[in-house]
C-alpha cells in the first residue's frame, strides 16, 4: 500500500521574492517600489476627482436654487401682468401664483 504524503499548501501561498524583496533581489524591490509610486499617484488623482465632484455638486445645487428663484419671480410677474391686463382672468392669476408658490417650496426643501 502506498504511503500518503503530508498535504502541503499550494504554490500560491508560499513566500517568494515578490512578497518579501531582499537586498539580493534588487530588481524585484525596485519593481515593487515603482508600483507603490504608481499606486500613490493613482490614489492622489482619485482624491482630486472626488474633490472636484464635491465642489461641482455644490455649484450645481446653488444654480438649481437660483433657477427655482428665477422661475418663482417669472410666475409672479405673469400673475401681476395678467391682473393689470384683465382682472376677469382670475383662474390664470391663481394658476400663476400657485406656480410661483410651488417654485418657492422647491427652494425650501
C-alpha positions in Angstrom: 0.0 0.0 0.0 1.2 3.5 -0.9 2.2 5.8 1.8 0.3 9.1 1.8 2.4 12.3 1.6 1.6 15.0 4.0 -0.6 17.7 2.4 1.2 21.0 1.7 -0.1 24.4 0.8 -0.3 25.3 -2.8 2.4 27.3 -4.5 0.3 30.5 -4.3 0.7 30.6 -0.6 4.5 30.2 -0.5 6.6 33.2 0.4 8.6 34.1 -2.6 10.7 37.0 -3.8 7.7 39.1 -4.9 6.2 39.2 -1.4 9.4 39.7 0.5 12.0 41.5 -1.5 15.5 41.5 -0.1 18.9 43.1 -0.9 19.7 40.1 -3.1 16.8 40.7 -5.4 17.2 44.4 -6.1 15.2 44.3 -9.3 12.1 43.0 -7.5 12.5 45.6 -4.8 12.7 48.3 -7.4 9.7 47.0 -9.2 7.7 46.9 -6.0 8.8 50.5 -5.1 7.8 51.7 -8.6 4.4 50.0 -8.4 3.8 51.7 -5.0 4.6 55.1 -6.6 2.1 54.4 -9.4 -0.5 53.4 -6.8 0.1 56.5 -4.8 -0.3 58.8 -7.9 -3.5 56.9 -8.8 -4.9 57.4 -5.3 -4.0 61.1 -5.4 -5.7 61.5 -8.8 -8.8 59.8 -7.5 -8.8 62.1 -4.4 -8.7 65.1 -6.7 -11.5 63.8 -8.8 -13.6 63.3 -5.7 -12.9 66.8 -4.5 -13.8 68.2 -7.9 -17.1 66.3 -7.9 -17.8 67.6 -4.4 -17.3 71.2 -5.5 -19.3 70.6 -8.7 -22.3 69.3 -6.7 -22.3 72.4 -4.5 -22.2 74.7 -7.6 -24.9 72.6 -9.2 -27.1 72.9 -6.1 -26.6 76.7 -6.0 -27.5 77.0 -9.7 -30.6 74.9 -9.2 -31.8 77.1 -6.3 -31.2 80.2 -8.3 -33.1 78.7 -11.2 -36.1 78.0 -8.9 -35.9 81.5 -7.5 -36.0 82.9 -11.1 -38.9 80.7 -12.0 -40.9 81.9 -9.0 -40.2 85.5 -10.0 -41.3 84.8 -13.6 -44.6 83.4 -12.4 -45.2 86.3 -10.0 -44.6 88.7 -12.9 -47.0 86.8 -15.1 -49.7 86.9 -12.4 -49.2 90.7 -12.0 -49.2 91.3 -15.8 -52.4 89.2 -16.1 -54.0 91.1 -13.2 -53.2 94.5 -14.7 -54.2 93.5 -18.2 -57.5 91.8 -17.4 -58.9 91.3 -13.9 -61.5 88.8 -15.1 -58.9 86.1 -15.7 -58.9 85.0 -12.1 -58.1 81.4 -12.9 -54.9 82.4 -14.8 -53.9 84.6 -11.9 -54.4 81.9 -9.4 -52.6 79.4 -11.5 -49.6 81.7 -11.9 -49.5 82.3 -8.1 -49.7 78.6 -7.5 -46.7 78.0 -9.8 -44.7 80.7 -8.0 -45.5 79.1 -4.7 -44.5 75.7 -6.0 -41.1 77.0 -7.0 -40.6 78.7 -3.7 -41.5 75.5 -1.8 -38.9 73.7 -4.0 -36.3 76.2 -2.8 -37.1 75.5 0.9 -36.7 71.7 0.5 
